[in-house]
C-alpha cells in the first residue's frame, strides 16, 4: 500500500512474552497474543526475536539447527492465517533455514491479508558470553529495508542491530515511519546487581536516540523471564519493551518481570511536526560522510 492510501494514524501491538521449550506451544501463544492485541485495537503486531523457542544461542549445539525452517514455512503459514483473520500486519521473527548449513535470524513482514511482503535478515550478529549467535546465523545479505504494508511504510531490524545508528539511519532514509526491533536481551544474573541498571539504561537510550536522530517512531519488543542454560546461570531477559515517539519520548513501556501487550499509536503528523522543528535530515552533510564505510580511519 502506498503512502497516499495508508492511514495517518495507526496502533501497534508490541508483544512481550516468555517462551517454553515447546515450539508449537510458543507458536500457539504467539497467535493468541496477536488476537489479543488486535482486539485491543492494534493494526500491526510485532512478536519478540526467535519467539518459537527458548533462546538457544546460550550455547553451541549443531543439533539445534533442526529448529530452523524455510520462508515461507510453518511459522509464516500459521501467522499469515492469523494476520488475515484479525486483519493486522504481523512482524514474524523466524529462525530461517535458507539452505543446508545456511541459516539466518530473520523477520518476515506479513501484511493484513496474510501475504508475505518481504524478509529482513539480521545484519549485526553478536558473539558474546551466552550470545553465541555467530555459530548459528549468517549475517544478513538483503541490506536494511523498509516495507509497504496496509498501515504504511515500516522498517524492522533485530536485537543487536539496535546498537548501530547506521542501520536505523539507512532504514529511516527509505521512508520507514516506525523502526521495530524484535529483541532477546537481558542480564547475566551475576552481573545484574553491579551493572544491570546501567545496561538497561544504555539499551533504552541508544534506541531513543535513533528515534530522535531520524524523527521516527522506535519500538523495542523484548522477551521476558529467566532462561537457564546448560552451563552457567542463564539469561534474565529484562522485558522493558517500549514505544518511543519521534523525539524520543517513551509513550508506553512494559515491566521488567512479566508478560505484557503494549498498545501505542503511531501519528504521522507527529513525525512531520518534529522534523520541521528539528530538521536533522535537512542539515545532514552528505558530502562529508565518506569515511563512514570504513572499519576505522587509520592515521598511518
N, C-alpha and C positions, 0 to 999 in steps of 0.2 A: 504494500500500500504506500502510495507516495504521500509526501507531507501535506498536500492540499486536502487529502481525504482523511487523514489521521485526526484524532481528537486533539483539542488544545489542552485538555486536562485528562489524566487517567490515573487510576490507582494501581499500585503494585502490591503484591503479597510476597513477603520475604519469610521463607520457612526455615526456622532454626529448630533442628531436631537432633536427637541422638539415634544411633544405629545399633542393630543387633548383629549377630553372626550369621543371620539367615537372609541372603539376598532377596528372596521372594517376599519375605515379610517386610523388608525395607522398602521394596517397590510398592507393595500394597499400602504401606504407611504413607509413602510419598503421594500416591493417588488420593488418599483420604485427605491429606493436607492441602492438595490442590483444590479439592472440592470445598473444603472448609474456607480457604482463602477466597475462592470465587463467591461463595455465599456471603462473605463479609464485604464484597464489592470489588475485589481485585480483578483487574483486566489483564494483568501479567503476573505470573507466579514463578519465582526462582527457588530452586532447591539447592542444598549445600553440595560442595565438591564431593565426588565419589560416594554419593549417598547410598548406593546399593550395598555397601559393605562397611565393615569396620575399617579404620584407616590402616591398611595393610603395610604401608611403607615404613612402619616402625622397625621392620627387619627385612632381610633379603631372603626370598624363598621363591625359586623358579616355579614351584607348583602353583603359586598364586596368580600366574599369568592365565590360569584357567578361569579367573573371574572376568576376564576381558570379553568383549563382544563386538560384533561389527555394527556399523552405522550405514543404513538402517539395520535394526536388530530388535531383540526382545524388549529392551527398555524403551526405545523410541516408539515401538509399536504400541505398547501399553500407554505410554504418556501421550502419544498422539491421539489415541481414543479419549483419554481423559481431557485433553485440551479441547477436543471437538465437543464432547458432552457438556463441558462447563463454559465453552465459548471464551476461553482465555489463552493468551500466549504463554507457553511454558519454556523455561530455560532448564534443560535437562543435562546435568553432568553425567558423563559416561566414561568408563574405562574402555577406550576404543581399541579393538583389535583390527588393525589395518591390513596386516599380512602376518604369516608365521614369523615370530620373532620381532615384530614391529608393532609397537603399541604407543598410544597417546593418552594423555589426560585431557579430555575434551568436554566441550559443552555444545549440545545440539539445540538450535533455536527452532522451536515448533510453533507455528502460527495457530491462531484460534480456530482454524478449520481442520487442524490435525496434520497439516502439511509441513514437512521439514523445509525450513527456509535456508539453513546453512549450518556449518560447523565451525567452531573455533577450537584450535588446539593450543594448549598451554605452551607459551613461548619460553618462560623462565622456569627452569627445573632445578629445585634445590638439592643439596646433598649435605645434610647436617645430621647430628645425632638424633635418631628416631624419625628422621625425614629423609629416608634413603630413596628419593624418587628417581635419581639418575639410573638406578638399577632397573626400574620399571618403564620409564617413559622416555620416548624420543622427543626432543624439542619440536615444537610446532613449526610447520613449514608453510602455513597458509597466511602468515602475517597477522597484523592487527586488523580487525574487521568490524564494520558496522552492518546491521541487518535491518531491512524494512519489514515491519510487522503490522498487524492490524492497529496497534496503538501508536505506531510511528517508528522512527529510526532509533535503534538502541545498539549498545555495544556490550560485549561480555569478555572478561578476562578471567583468570583463575588464580586465586591464592597468592603464590609467590610473585606473580605479576603485579600485585598491588603495591609493591615497594618501588616500582620503577616508573618515574614520571614520563619516560619516553613512550611507554605503551599507552598510558592514559591520554597523552597528547595526540598520538597518531590515531587513536580511536575517535577522540573528540573531533579532530580535524576532518573526519569523514562524516560529520553531522550527527553523531550519536547524542541524543538528549540525556540519556542516563547510561552510566557505566556500572555494570553489575559484576561483582566479584564473588562467585561461589568459592567457599573457603573451608579449609580444615586447619585451624591454627589454635595452639594452646600452650600451656605451660608444662615444662618438665617439673613434676611435683617438688623435687628437691630445691629447685631454683625459685619457686613461687614466692616464698616469704621475702627473699632478698631482692628479687628483680621483677616480680610479677606485675606490680603497678606500673613500672616504667615501660615494660614491654607492651602492655596493653595500651598505654597512652601513646607510645610511638606508632603502633598499628593504627589506632584511630586517627592520629594526627596526620600521617602520611596520606591517608585516603581522603580526609577532609581537604588536604592541600590540593589533591587532584581536582576536587570539585571547584575550589577557588580559582586555581590557575587556568582552568578550562571553562569556567562558567557553566557547568552542567551538574546534574544530579549524580550522586555516587551511592550505590547500595552494596553493603558488605553482608554476605549471607553465610554464617558460620555454623558448624555443628557444635554440639554441647555434650558434656559428660566426660567422665574418666574412662579411657580405654586402655586397659593394661596390655603390655606386650609380653612376649616370651621371655625377654630379658629386660631388666630394668623396671622402672616404676610406671611406665606407660606415659600417656599424654593426657593432661587435664584440659580438654578443649574449653575455651573460655567464653563461648557464646558471644554476647555483646553485639550481635548483628545490628545494623543501623542503616538509616537513610539520611543522607546529608543533602542540603539544597545547594544551589549554585554559588553561594557564598560561604559554604562550609557549616552552616547551622545544622545541628542534629534535629531532625524532625520527629523521629521515633527511634527507640533503641530497646533491644531485648535485654533481659537479665543475663548474668554470667553463668547461672547454675540450673537453668531449666529450659524446656522447650517453649517456643512462642511462635506465633504468626504475626508479623508486623504488617500493618496496612498503612501505606503512605501515599500521598498524592504528588504526582508529577504535574507541574504547571508550566507550560512552555512560555507563558507570559513572564514568569519569574526569571527564566533564562534571558529573555530579551531585556528585562529591567536591569539585571545585574551586569550584563555585558555592555549596556550603554553607559552605566556609571563607572565600571571598572573594565575598560576596553583592552584587556591583556592580549587578545588575539589581534587587535588592530596594531598594537605597538610592538609586536614581536619583530626582532631584527633578523629576518630570514636570510639576509645576506651575510650574516656574521656567525652562523652556526655550523660551519663546515666541519669543525672538529668533533662534533657530537657522534659521528660514525666511527671514531677511533676508540680502541680499547683504553688507551692512555696517551696523553700528549707528552711524549718523552722530549726532554730538552736537548739531548745529545744529537 
